[in-house]
Amino acid sequence: KKETEQKGMTKYDQKMQKRQEEKAKAAKTDKREKWIGIIGALIIVCVLISFPITSYIAANSTYITIGDEKITRVEFDYAYNKVKNDYLASEEYEYMYNFGYDLNGNLSKEMFTEYLTWEDAFEEKAVMALAEKHAMLDMAAEEGYTFNTDNNYEQFKASMDYVAATAEMTVDKYLRYSYGGYASEKRLEPFVREDLFIEEYYAHLKSIAE
């Protein structure tokens, strides 16, 4: 029947019908692409919204508890990466590296012992370091020891500025690279100041012992 109708149509009618069919097809394609675009935009918005939320949780919520201390993800990552970075800069690792042992990859797949990965080992060391740090802070508080870390922190900040500039990075980007994806200068400042304070407290205890 359709073929009969086609034969009864003029060339003009056939051309107009074809144009209408193509227009309808194009409208359907545009509608589909529009929805794909809307869905894509929603995904991007969700990612942009979720990152600040995840970042806020990492900086403000308890990640682990050590004794009575509530440790955030930012503080734990900072301790973990300090332990890891110190080891990768050690003579022991340099010796191992010269014999082909490389720990710059995925540490969750590199075995430290038969049962522990290097990631497990660094996490254990980070927990121990955090426990020791908070114990020292408690000791200093009980003793009434105080120290203003402003000058020391300014020196640390100047050092970070120089290293980041040398690496052609912003300071925050360098800190994320060095101390975890949630790190920033503002977020790490209290933990860096605690480290600087403890260094001075150690020196204070040493001077008393001598």
N, C-alpha and C positions, 0 to 999 in steps of 0.2 A: 504493500500500500504506500509506504514511504517513497519507494522508487517511483510509483505512479504519480505521486504528488510532485516529486522532483521534476518529472518530465513535463508536468503541467505548469511549472513555474518559469517565469522569464529569467533571463540571465541576471537581470537587475535584482529580482527577488532572491535568486540563489546567492548572489553576492552579499545582499543585506543579511540573509539568514546566517551565512558563514561568518559575517562580521559580528553578529549578535552572539553566535556561539563562542567565538574567540574572546569577545568582551566578557562573557559570563565566566569562561575558563580563567581569564586573567584576573577577574574579581575574586574568584575562588582561591587562586594562587596568592593574591595580595592579602586576602583574609588569613590564610594559613601562615604566611610569612609574618603578618602582624602579630598573630598569637605566639609564634615562635619568638619574635622580638620581645613581646611582653613577658613571656616566661623567662627568657634569658636575662632581661632587666631585673626581674624579681629575684632570680638566683644571685645576681651580682649584689643587689641590695641586701639580701639575706647574709651574704658573705661579709659585706662591709659592716653590717649591724652586729653579726656574731663575733667578729674579731675584737672590737672594743669590749664586748661583754666577756669573752674568753680572757682577754688581756686583763680586765678589771678583776676577774676571779683569781687569776694567777697572782696578782699583786696584793689581793686583800683577803683571800680565803685560806683556810688551813689546808695545806697539802699533806704534811705529816706532823706527828706530834713526837717530840723527843723529851721525855720526862714530863715536865709541866709546860714546856715551851711549844707554842703553836708556830710551825714553820710554813711560810707561804711557798708557792712554787718558784717565785722569783728568787727568794733567799736560798732555797735548795739548789736551784740551777746555778746560782752564783758560787755556792760552796762546791758543788760537783765539778764545775768547770775550772775552779781554782786548783782543785786536787789534780784534775786531768792535765791542765796546762803546766803545772809544776812538774808533773812526771814526764811529760813530753819534752820538757826543757832540761831534764836531768841527764847526768853523765851515763847513768845506767841505761836509759832509753837510747841515748846516742850510740852507745856500744851495740845495743840490740839492733838498732836501725842500720848500722853499718854492715850487719850480717843479714840484712834483708827483712827484718821484722818491722812492719809498718802498721801503726795504730791510728792512721789518719782516716780510716774507713768507718764502716759500721761496727761499733764496739759491741753491739748486742749479738754479733755473730763471731766475734773473735774470742777464743777461749783463753781464759787466764789460768784456770785449773780444769780438771776433768768435769767439774760440775758448775763452775762459775765462769761467766763471761767477763771481759774487761769492763763492760758497763756495770755489771754487778759489783765488781771489785771497787770501782771508783765511787759507786753509790754508797757502799759500806764505809769507805774512807770519808766521804762527805758527811755522813751521819755522825761519825766519830768526831770529825772536825767541828761540826755544829754543836755537839754535846760539850766539847771542850771549850768552845768559844763562850757559850752561855754560862758555863760553870765559872769561867774566869770573870765574866761580867758580874755575876752574882758575888764573887769574892771581893771584887773591887768595890761594889756597892756596900757590902757589909763592912769593909774597912773604911769606907768614906773617902776612897781615893777619887780624885777628879782630875781631868786634863782637858784643856780646850784643843780640839782637833782642827780648828780653822786653818792654821798655817800649813799643817800637814796635808789637809785635804786640798788646799789650793795648789800645793806642789803636785799632788796626785793628778788633779784636774789638768794642770799644765802639761804633765807627762802624757795624759790621754789625748789632749789636743794635738800635741806634736806627733804622736804615733798615728793617730787617725789621719792627720794631714799628710803624713808620709805615705800612708796606704791609700791616699786619695778617697777617703771615706768621711762621712760625718761621724761625730763622736758616738751618737746613738747607734749608728750602723756598725761601727767597730765594736761597741760593747755587746750588741746582739750576736755578732760573729764570735766574740770571745767568751761571753758568759750566758748565752741562751737567748732564745727568740723573744722573750718577754722583757729583756733587760733594756734599761735606758739610764741615762745619767741621773735623772731624778729618782728613779726607783732603787738604784744601787747605792745612792749616796749614804743612807743610814747604815748599810752593811759595811761599806768601805770605811766609814767613820768608826764603826765598832772595831774593825781590824786595826786601824791606826791607833785607837785608844788602847787596845790590848798590847800592841807593840810597846807602847810607852809604859804600860803597867808591868809587863815582863821586865823591862829595863829597871823599873822602880823596885821590883822584887829582887832582882839580881844585885842592885846596889845595896839593899838591906842585908842580903846574904853575905856580901863581901865585907 
